Amino acid sequence: MNRYSTSRLSNGITVVSENLPYVKSFSLGLWINVGTRDENKRNNGISHFLEHMFFKGTRNRTAKQISMEVEALGGYLNAFTSKEHTCFYGRGLLHNLEKTFVVLSDMLQNSLFDNKEIEKESRVILDEMKDIEDSPEEIIFDKFESALFKGSSLELPIIGTEKNVLGFKQKDLINYIANKYSNDKLFIVASGAIDHNFLIDIVEKHFNGSFGKNRKRAVRKYTSHTDKLFLEKPINQAHVIIGRNTIGYNSDNRMAVSLLSHILGGGSSSRLFLSVRERNGITYQINSFLNSFYDTSTFGVYFSTNEASVQKAIKLIFKEFEKLKKTKVSKKELNRAKEYLKGNLLMSLESTTNRMMQMAQSVIYFGRIKTIEEIIEKIDSVTSDDILILSNEILNKEDFSTVLVNSKNILN
């Protein structure tokens, strides 16, 4: 019996479920395929602002009632905004699935966006913005993507700008929903002991509003930029990213990139950890990263160290790049990376929330649910030759940008 079910309703909404008969709880997500990528400089931050405002009261519930109704059932609500999506999700005991959906659907259909609440929430988001500014580990990635994708909407920070956040009004939020949200961009996804027909019934019963249909994302072409960027902060350590763009979710080679990233800097047995930290002792934290969008990804290395060691660390990183370009990884090292990815994937699936998120992203990006077995088969199919070819395509020094957050500019 197939545990996954997917239905496209007559109004354009997609309903996805997974039946896990052995669990007593559920995770439910209402995913809107709209995020920072759909913004421009004038309204940058509005997707994230909306995420906050959907919790601030509806025609039927106050902000307090929204949280209390679900928490009184032993569950919880949360949300997040990314550059490509906005997700509102809840978790609870199975018999409270409909009650949780009612609250979430009320938020999306009947929010008031009261101007007084907008004014208060703008101050909350400014505090969040200052927290990001005070955290070099966070702000450096925003600055890196802004530099890398300069000229496209991918350069825009999720949280927006202070000017925009302070300027949003009720009409701005309502117009953005009218122009960007649509039923065909709404995915209702649940994991647990879910009866798919019951899920469809409650969606049809309680989701009466319409965002309209067929509003496709206008994805502007972008050109990747290479640069050296310095951000001055009065901090003791130097924080550095060396990165570039590479293939996105839509590429068949994405799993090979994931394995290459892990081999390079994905744990305490990775090449960079052993070289830069263990053998040379010049950094406490160093890791590779792969942050993917539909048609591109950011790929690179992040580390922090003292000012005197920055240049040595950079040289060691590029030295490891050259090794991967010249010599095939051993079967043992590749298998170790594969087992790590598979183990990480399978352990994450012990959480219904992770399962729900994995299903949603699969349906949104690929139009179907990729099974765990299919993903594992794709991991296992990657060869040492694939890693060597990929390394020579993307590990070229001249294609990498460098971003430094420090008290002074020490980049050459």
Order of alpha helices (4+ residues) and beta strands (2+ residues): beta-beta-beta-alpha-alpha-beta-beta-alpha-alpha-alpha-alpha-alpha-beta-alpha-beta-beta-alpha-beta-beta-alpha-alpha-alpha-alpha-alpha-beta
